[in-house]
Amino acid sequence: MRAETGGRIEDWTWRYEGYDRTEERLRESLCTLGNGYFATRGAAPECPADDVHYPGTYAAGCYNRLTSLVGGRQVENEDMVNLPDWLPLRYRLTDRTGTGEWLTPDSVRLVTLRQTLDLQSGVLERNLRYAVGDGRVLSVRQLRIVHMADPHIAVLRTEFGVEGPPADLEVEAALDGTVTNSGVPRYRQLDSDHLTHVHTGAGAPGIVWLRCRTTTSDIRVALAARTTASSAEAAPLREAGRAVQRLRLALVAGGTATVDKTVALHTSRDPAISDPLRAAVERVARAPGFDELLDTHLTAWEQLWRRAELDVPGEAGRILRLHHFHVLQALSPHTADLDVGVPARGLHGEAYRGHVFWDELFVLPYLNLHFPEVSRALLTYRHRRLEQACAAAHDAGRAGAMYPWQSGSDGREETQQLHLNPRSGRWLPDHSRLQHHVGSAVAYNVWQYCQASGDAEFLHTKGAEMLLQIARFWADSATYDEGLGRHRIRGVVGPDEYHDAYPGAPEPGLDDNVYTNVTAAWVLARALDVLRALPEPRRRELVERIGLDGGETEAWEDVSRTLHVPFHSGVISQFEGYGELAELDWDGYRARYGDIRRLDRILEAEGDTVNRYQASKQADVLMLGYLFSPAELHRLFRRLGYPLDADTWQRTVDHYLRRTSHGSTLSGLVHGWVLARVRRAGAWKFVQEALEGDIADLQGGTTGEGIHLGAMAGTLDLVQRGLTGLETRGDALCLDPVPLPELSEYGFALRYRGHWGIRLRMRPGTLHISVPTSDRSPIDIELPGRTVSVEPGESCELFLME
């Protein structure tokens, strides 16, 4: 397996040797540090933002809205805001005139650079050496942490040494409020100045501060920095939009001069503060020194790794640790205290504008079994925006709740009206807002969370409200076709974003996307289950509040059994009419273009459209095999009145395998998952692609704009649920393992219904389960054809049958 582009991964470290301007954006994303509250890209503190470097800092849920003029039209976009940069720290040797060259990785004086991300400790270390003349070599060692115990704190320690004659060094540390959102080249035609009213000042000795606010959302942001040195005092300076401190150090051979920069960040979205500036200044003034901060940071990471234990051998395991690390940084236990969703690109960059899509579908199933309190908070984000989803459905002439394809601060639809094809340079209509299946993803996550956690209180309140309103939307969206004798859902887009209209059609949208229809049927069935299971007083309250009547629930039952599923040539059609589309010359396009993952951009630049072809961006029909076990998928199709035997599903898998370009990092994950459960052969190729998606930047430049959080979490869940067949169904842990020769032994811990630290270890032919001592009830483990009960404090070894 090719593990990376330019980097080298060891058991718990991710390392880059040397400096490569072309890879800097990728390194910055993969070396991002965060704590669930905010994150900062792994950029060089010596360098401002330019075409090579991009030192972005993002706080979860901090959005702002701007209007831009695009093609003569006013276009409004909401973005996750790039906050003031706390990183800046530059240095230079001073000559007799008191001036010298500021040293950066781009300097010709750079001799060596090593950058190491320690995944176990959450510490980024940089080591640089510069040949500075007169036989001198300046060595620089930096340690950076974004504190995992105190989510408002970050620290940068810089150690300077000199080889050769003594030298005088000037160091400048700053907080920079002149930043913009300019990390994604294709967005640069749009307005990007999200910060206003930038003010700076100095507090106690060694402390400077910066405050500002966002232009329309009016979020107040404050940072305070305390800079200390072993042999000098930092002097504050005034610059427009920047809080600056400078100090002078005398370097001698064999000695080390240390500069510590401790920063506190607060916004007006924080609870239990009266003013962000006061909170930031007080926090940084009270903060202990670097060594103590490092100790508490390491303890917090140790606790996280204990709760999220995953032991996979070999190179796959090393890459999974990197994925694990980034998931925990974007969605940590601190996230449970916030009103935020799952940003598709983490807190690692500005791609997708920091919006919340359906990627939580790939993230929450992993979190449910480790950090259920975080899953609950992420679902509560959706519940707080249920009213907005109901308003959107009403405006579209529908009942119930229509969740947006892209969500941000308040839950309105944030999908852009236009998107740029960088290959052709044309701005094109964006119809992806027709992906109403995002509502099914919300419902699926509600159900999965409640099954895994046993959180009946959430299911009976917020969860039931969301499920019922999403079910109501699907029932009202379905129209009865007398000729077919079935219900149909028209004018939608499925997960395959390449197809958003029929060839030559005047309006966008497709009819009977199978993924949409089948998941809608599942939502309707689950909503009826929940309604029947609610305690009578709660059921009465809910029915009265949303105005639900018996006629509606009868319609739900009917629609859940009669939604149309089209077939062609003995396989499930992606949508009605899919089988009539032309076949693409796949070999010809690969020969002409090489990488054709973004086939949509290639064809549009040629004046053509993917809508004419049986060609998919990513898994669509096959997503059903990702969400549902084979047994449950067969039950769903039987409920809909369609037979689905193993041969039909196998043919369907093969059909779409040959017609998918994998223009999404999620596609390899889903195909690997499905193939592992269908036939195993070929599965590992797609698992490899899922593992390498970001570290090798397989989508061609996208990782530098932010990691793909859904794909990273999905690879963890592939081990946790995909290969084990783990389902939290009823009151049992159900397992149906599928051994892959390339990954035959692995282990992990999980949390299930109040049991902390359950450990599972798979070996060829055996499954070992241990349950820690507690006062909880025994756990029922259900395997094909048998069920065993494991008491707390006990373990068992189960032999598996092929």
N, C-alpha and C positions, 0 to 999 in steps of 0.2 A: 504494500500500500504506500502510495506517495503521501507522506505525512504533512507536507506544508510547502509553501512557496517562500523561500528565503529564511525560514526559521528552523529551529531544531528543538524537538520536544523530548524531554527526559521524563522520568517518572512523575515528578511534581513541579517541573520547571519548563518554561517556554522561553527559548533563547534565540537572540539574533546576534550574529557576529558581523561587524562592519556596518557601513552606512550605505543605503541605496535609496536615492531620492524617489525612484519609481515605485518603491514598495512602502514608502513612509506612511501613506494613508491607511494601508492595510495593517501595518504594525500598530498604528495608533488605535484602530478599532479593537484589535485582538489584545492589546495591552491596556485597555480601559480598566480603570478601577472605580468601584461603586459600592454602595451599601443598601440599595433599595430606596433610599431617599433621594440621593443624587449620585451622579457619576461624572468622571472626567476622563476624556480620551488620553491615551498614552503618548501625548505629544511632548516635544522637547521644550522645556521651560525657557530656553534661550531664544526661541524663535516665535515671532508673531504669525498670525494666519496669513498664508499666501498660497500659491498653487501647489506647494509641497507639503506644508505643515498646516494642521487645523486643530488648535487646542480648544475643543468644545467642552462645555460643562452644562449638564442638563439636570433639572430637578423634576422628579416624577409629577406629572399632572400640571406642570406650569406651561400654559398655552397663551398665545396671543393671536389676534386676528388682524390681517391687513388686506387692503384692496389694491390690486394692480391693474394696469391697463395692458391687455394682451390682445393683439390682433384687432384693435379698435373696440374691444369689449372690456367692461369692468369685471374683474374676476376676484372673488374673495377667497382667501385661504387662511386657515388657522394652523399655526405651527407650534411645536414644542420649542420653547425659546432657548437659544444659546445664551446662557447667563454670563455675567462678567467673569473674565478669566482670572482665576486666582493663582495660576501657575507661574507667571513671569518671574524669572530670576536669571539675570545675565551677569557676565563677569569679563574683566579685561585686566591685563597687566598695564600699569601706568608707567610711562617714561618720564623724563625730566620735565616735560611740558604738562604733565598731568593727564595726557590723553593716550589712547591706544585702541587697538581693534577689538571690538566686542567679539568674543569667540563663540562660534556655533558649530554644529556638525557640518554645515556647508562650507566652513573655512578651509582653505588650503593647508592650514596648520594642523588640521586633525590628523592624528597618527593612527589611533585605534578607537573603536567604539564597540562596547558590548552592552546589550540590553537583556535583562533577565526578569521574567515574570514568575514569581514564586506562587504557585496556585494554593499551596497549603496554608501560607501565611497571608496572602493578599498583599504582598509587597512587590513593588516594581523597583528594580535596581538598574542604574545606568552607570557605566564606567567609561570615561573618556580620557584620552591623552592627547595633548597638543605640543608640538615642537614650536616654542615661542621665541627662539633666537638666543644668542649669547650662550649656547650650550644648555639652555634650560628646557625642561619638559614639565608642563603643568598637568597634574593628574586631578581628575574630578570624579568623585563618587557620590551618586545621589540615591537616596532611598525615599520612596513616595508611598504614602498610604492614604486611602479614603476610609475613615475609621468605621469599622463594622460594629463597634459597641456604642459609640456616640455618633448618630447619623448626621450631625451637623458639623463635624470636624474633619479636616484633612491636614496632612503634615508633609512637608518637604524638607529633608535633611540633606545638606550638601557639604561634602568634605573636600577641602583643597589641599594639595601637596605640591612641592616643587622639587625637582631634581636639578642639581647644579647650583649656580649662585642664588643668593636670596632675591626675593622679588616682592614688589608691592602690588597688591591686587585690589581692584575696585569691584564691588558687588552691588547690583541694583535689583531690588525686589519690588514688585508692584502688584496692584489689583487694577485690572484693565476694564473699564466700562465702555470702551469704544467699539466693542465687538458687534458683529451682525450675524445673521443666519446666512452663511455663504458656503456651507460645506458640501452642497450638491450642485455641480456645474449646471445642470439643466434647469435649476430653479433661479439662476442668477438674473434672469430677465424680470423677475418679480421683486416687489418691494421686500426688503429684508431688515429694516431698522425697527426692531421691536422694543428697544429700550429708550427711555427718555428721562429727563430730569436727573441727570447723573451728577451727584455731588460727592465730594471727598473731604476728608479731614483727618486730624490726628487726635488720639486720645492720650492715654497714659504713655510714658516712655516706651518706645519700641512698638507701639500699636498705631496702625492707621486703619481707616475705614472707607467704604464706598457704599453709597446707597443710590437706588434708581427705581423706576417703576416701568411696567409694560404699558404700551401706548393705549390699548383699548380695554384689555382685561383688568387693567389697573392693579396688577399684583405688585406689591412693594417688595423689593429685593435688597438685602443688605449683606455685605461681607466685611469682616474685620480680620486683620492680619497682625500677628505678633512675630517680629523678626528679631532673633537674638544671635549673637556671635560669641565665640569663646574669648575674643580679645578686642572687641570693638562694639560701639553702640550705634544702632541704625539711626540715621537722621532723616526726618520726613522732608519731602519736597512736594511742591504743587505743580501739577501738569493738568491740562484740560482732559477731563474724563478718566484720569488715572491717579491712584493713590500710590506714591512712590517713596521708597526708602533707599538710602545709599549708605554704604559703610566701606571702610578701608581696612585691609588685612595685610599684615606683614608675614610673608612666607619664608621659611628657612628649610633647608634640606633636612630630611628626617622628621620634620614636624607636620602636624595636621591642624588646619584651621577649619572650624565647623560653624556653619550657618544653619539655623533651624527656622523655618517659616511655618507657623501654625495658623490655620485659617478656620474661621467659623462662618457658616452660611445659614441664613434664615430668610423666609419669605412670609408674607402676610397670610398665606394659606396654612401656616403652622398653628396647631392648637396650643393653648396655655401660654401665649405671649401677648404682650400689649403692643409692642413695637418691634419690628424686625431689627432695626439698627441697634436699639438698646440690647436686645437679646444676643445679637452677634458680638457686640463689644464685651458684654459681660461674660459670655461663654469663652471667648478667646482669652480674656484676662484671667479667668479661673482655671483654664486648661493646664494640666501638669506638663512637665517636660517631655521630650521626645521618648525617652526610655520607658517612662510609665505609660504613655499613650500606646507605645508599641506593645507593651505587655498586655494591656486590656484588649487591644485589637487582636492579638494572637489568640487570646482566650476565646473571644467571640467566634473567630474562624474555627477554632478547634471544636467548639460546640456545634457549629453548623455542619462540619464534616462528619461528626458523630451521628447526627440526626439523619444525614443524607448519605450514609455509607454506601459506596458502590465499588465493588472489587471485580474488575474485568482485566484479565492478563493481556500482555502484549501491547502492540501499538494502538489497537482499537481502544484499549483501556486508557492509554495516555491521552488520546484525543478526547475521549469521553470526559476525562477530568477537566480538560479545558472547557468543554461545553458546560459541564456541571458548574464550574466556577462562574461563568458568565450568567447562567440562569440565576444562581444565588445572589449575584451582584445586582441584577435587575429587579428581582422579586425576592427580597429577603424578609425575615420576620418584621422588619420595620415597615414593610409595605402594608402589613395588616392594620396599621394605624392611619393609612392614607385613603383618600378618595381618588383612586386611580384604577385604570384598566391595564391590559397587557399591551404595551407598545410593541409593534411588530418587529422593530429593529432595536429593541432594548433601549437603554439610555446611552447608546454608543455612537449616535450620529443622527443626521437630520433627514435621511431617506424616509419616504412615506410621511414626512412632516411630523414624525412621532405619533402618528395616529394608531388607534386601536382597531384592528380588523377581526377576522375570525381565528387568528392565530392562537387565541386562548384555547381553542379546541385541541391543540397539540401540547399545551402547557399545563392546563389544570389537571388532567389525569395523572401527570407526574406529581404535581404539588399535593394533590389530595391525599397521597399516601406518605407524605413527609411533613408538609406544612399546611394542614387543613385550615388553619386560621388565616393563612394568606389566600387560599382559594375562596374562603368565605368573603373576605374583603373585596376580592376581584369580582365576585358575583354581586356583592352589594353595590359596587360601582354600576353594574348593569341595572340593578333594581332602582337605584336613585334616578336613573334616566328612563324608567318605564313610562312615566307620564309623557316624556318627549317622544318616545316610540309610539305611544298611543295617538298622540297628536299627528305624527307623521302618517300613520295608517289612516286616520280620519281625513287628512288632507288629500290622500290618494284615493279616497272613496272606499276605504276598507274598515272593517271592525278590528278590534284587538290591537296588537302591538307590532309595528314594523320597525325593527332595529336597523340602524344605518350600517352600510357597508364599512364606512370609515367614521369612527367616533373620536371626539376629543374632549373638550372641557365640559360641555353641557348636554351632549348626546344627540345633537342635531346631525344631519348628514353632512359630512365634511369631504366627501369625494369631490375631487376637482371636476369642473365641467370640461376642461381641456387637458390633454397631456401631450408632451413633446416627444416625437420620434427623433432621437438624436441622429439616426442614420439618414433620414430625409430632411430634417430641419423643419418639419411641418408640425403645427399644433392641430391635434385631432380631437374630435368629440370623445369623451370618456363615458361609457355606458355601464361601468362596473357597479354603479349604484343599484343596478337591477339584480345584484346578488343577494336576494332576500333570504337565502339559506343561512345567512349569519344568525337569524333568529333561531333556527334549529340548533346551531352551535351553542347558543346561550342555553337553550332548553336541555341539550345533551349534557352540558357541564353542570347544570343544576342537579340533574338526576345522578350523574356520576359522583359528584361531591357528596350528596346525601347518602348514597349507597356506601361509599367508602368511610364516611365519618359517622354515620348513624345520627346525623344532626336532624332529628325530627322537628325541632322547633323551627329551623330555617325552612325545611320542606313545607311545613304547614302554614308558613306565613309568606315571607318574601319569595321563596321558591315556587309555591303554589300560584301566587299572583302572576309571576312571569310565565310559568308553564301555561296557565289558562289563557292569558292574553295572547301568547304566541300561537297557541292552538286555535284560538278564535280568529286570528288573522289568516291562518292557513285554510280554515274551513270557509271563510268568506271569500278567499281568493280563488277557490275551486269552483268551476262552472260545470254543469252537467251537460254532456254531449249525448243526445238521444241516439245518434247513429252508433256510437261506440257502446252506449249503455254504461258509461264511466264518467268520473269526474276528471277534469283537466286543469292544470295550472299553466296559464299562458303568459308570454311576455316577460320572461325572466332570463337571467344568466346564471349558469352553473359555475362550479369551481374552475373549469377550463375557461379562462378569460379570453382565449383566442376567438371564441365563438360568442358574439354578442348580437347577431342578427342573421336572418336568412339572406342568401345571395340576392342582391338587387332589391331587397325589401325597403320600403320608405321609412319604416320605423324599427327601432332596435327591439331586441327581445326574442326569446325562443320559447317554443311550447313543449311542455312535458319533459323538462330536464329530469332525468331519472333520479339523480342524486337529490334534487329538490323535492320531487314527489314522494320518494320513499322515506326520506327523513321527515317530511311533513306528516306522513301517515304514522310514523313512529311517535312524533310529538303528540298527535291527537290521541293515540292509544295511551301514552303515559299520562297525559292530562286527565283522561277518564279514570285511570288507575288512582291517581292522586286524589281526585275529587271523591271517589268512593271510599278512600282510606282516611279522609280527614275526619277528625272528631266532629260529631254533629253540630255542636255550637260553633266551631270554627267554620265548618262548611256553610252553615246558614249565614254567618257574618260575611263571608267572602262572596257568596252568591248574591246577597243583597247589595253589597257594595259595588260590584261590577255589573249588576243587572243581568245575571245569567239565568236563563230559563230552560225548562226541560226540552223545549223544541230545539234549542241550540245543541245540547248534548246529544240528542238523537241524531242530529245532522253530523256531529263529530264522529259518531260511531259509523254512520253510513259512509262518509268521505274517507275515513281511515281504512275502509275495506274496498273502496272502488276507485282509488286514484289510478290513472292510466300509466302503464309501463310499456313503452314501445320496444319491439324486438326487430331485428333484421338479420337475415342469413344465419339464424340459429344463435345469435348473441344479443345481449341487451344493448339497445341503442342509447347513445348518450342523450339524445332528445329526439322528438318526433321529426322525421325527415333526415336524420343524420346519415342513414344508409344510402340516401340518394345523392350525397355529395361526391365530388370527384376525388380520385386517389391522387396523392401528391407524389411527385418523383423525388423520393427521399434521397436516393443515391446521387441523383443529379445535383440536388441542392447542397449535399454534403461535399461533393466534389468541387463545387463552385465557391462555397463559403467556408468550409471547414466546420466551425462551431455554428450550429443553427438552433441553439436553444431559444434565442429570440427570433423565431421564425416570423412572428407578426411584423416586426420592424423590417425584416428583409423583404417580405412580400409587399408591404405598404410602400417601401422605397421604390419597388419595381412597378408600382401602380396596380398591384393586385391585392388580394385580401385572403386571410386564412379562412374567412367565412365560407369560401367556396370548396374547402377541402376537408377530408377526414384526417385532420391533424390537430392534436391537442397540445396545449402548453404543459399541462400537468394532469395528475390523476383526477378523474371526474367520477365516472361510474365506479372505478376501483376504490374510490374513497369509502364506498359502502363496506368493502372488505377490511378497511382500516378501522371504522367505527364499530362494526358489529362482528362478533364471532361467527364462524360458519353456521352454527346451529341457530343463532338468533337471526341471521340474515335469511335463512331458509324459512323460519317462522314468520318473518315479516312478509316475505313473498307469498307464503301460503295464506296469510291474513288478507292479502290483496287479491287472492284468487289466481296466482301464477305459480306454476311449478318452477323450482330452481334446483336442479340436481347438480352434482359435482361436475359433470361433464359440461353443462351449459356455462357454469361459472368459469371453468378452466378455459373454454373457448373464448369467453368474454375477456378474461385476463390476457390471453395471447393476442387477441384482436387489438387491444389498446396498447399493449407493449410495443407493437410494431408501428404505432401511429402517434407516438408521444415524443415531443422534442425536449421535455424536461426543462422548460424555461422558468421553473421555480425551484428553490431549494427544498421545498416540501415534497416534490415529486419523487425523488429517489428514496426518501424515507418511506412514503406510502407504498411504492412498488416493492421495496425490500420487505416491508412488513407483510404485504399480501402474498408475495411469492414464498416467503418462509412458511406460510400456512397452507399454500396450495400445493407446491411441489418441491420446494427447497432449492432445486437447481436454478442457478442464476440469481438467487436472492442476495448473495454476498456482494455481487457487483454493485447492486443498488445501495446496500448498506454502506459500502465504501464511499459511494458518491455522497450519501447523506453525511458521513463523517467528515469528508474532505470539503464539503460545500463552501464553508467559510475560510478555513485555514489555507486552502489552495485557491480561493476566490474563483470557483468554477464558473460563476455567472459573469465573470469578466468585469472587474472594477466595482462591483456592488458592495463588497464587504467593507471597503474603505469608507462607505457612507453609513455604516452601522451593521452589526452582526444580525443574523436572522434568528431571532429568539425562538420561534416556533420549531424550526428545524433542529436547533440545538437541544431544546427540551424533548423533542420527539425522539431523538436518538437515545436519550436516557430512558424514555418510556418504552422504546423498542426492546431494551433489555428487561425492563421491569414488567411490562405487560405483553409485549408482542411475542417474545420468544417463550415466555412462560405460559402464555394463554391466560394470564391472571385476570379474573373478573371479580368484582365485589357485587355479588348477586344475592339478593335475599339476605340471609344472615350467615353467609359462608364466604370464605375465600375459595374461589373456584380456579383450578389450575389445569391446563392442558398443554404441557410443554411440547415444543417442536425443536429438536436439536439441530443446530447448524454445525457442520464439521469445523468451520472456521471459528466458532465461538461455542465450544462444548462445555466450558466450565466458567462459572461466574457466581457472584453472590451479592446480596444487597440487604439492607435493613429497611423496614418500613413501619409505619404507624397506622394502626387500623382499629377504629372504634374504641379508643382509649388505651389500647395496648401500644406501648412505646418500645421500639427496638426489637421488633420481630425480625429474625434473621432467616433468610432463605439462601441455600447454596445448591446450585445445580452442578452435577457431575454426570458424565455419560452413564445413563441408566438409573441414576438415583437423584432424589431430591431430599435435602436435609432441611428441617424446619425446627427452629428453637424459639420458644416464647418466654420472655423474661418474667420473673416472679412479680406478681401483683395480686390485687384482690378482685380482678376482673373475671368474667366468665370464661370458660374454655373457648377455644377457637375451632370451628368446624372447617376442615380442609377437604374440599370436594375435588376428586379426580375422576376421570372417566370410569364409570362403573363402580366407584367406591367412595366412601366418606370416612375420614378419621377425625377424631376430636383430640386436640392437644391442650393440656392443662397449662396454666401459667407456671413457669418454673421447670417445664419439661421440654424435651426435644424428641424428634423421631426421624427415622431414615426410611424413606419410601422408595420402593423399586418401581421404575417406570416401564411401561410396556410400549414397544414400538407399534 
